[in-house]
């Protein structure tokens, strides 16, 4: 399974990392996804401005 798919599937996290509470999963994954979105938008904005 692709690594990014593991982040979005809470049951996959439980399978590979043991018993993880859903609240701990959300506290880890949502800031990570928001950070990746911010970086992606910044790169797209820079690319649109430059090119």
Helices and strands as residue ranges (DSSP letters): H 3-8, H 10-17, H 22-50
